[in-house]
């Protein structure tokens, strides 16, 4: 997900990604959340709903990663 993107990530979009891509998305989303929290604390965040949206995106990504761990989803690419 791009840093300035206001559009939440869809599960269908996440299902197309490999484990490595999911891991990279998770890192990016967590960094984005941290930046949003700093903006929120500084009173510079115009839309507080963005924090909620990013938190939900993180939960979706972690759900997909857990499905890979449990074998619910077939592995598409490379991380063990």
Secondary structure by P-SEA (a helix, b strand, c coil): ccccccccccaaaaaaccaaaaaaaaaaaaaaaaaaaaaaaaccccccaaaaaaaaaaaaaaaaaaaaaacccccccccc
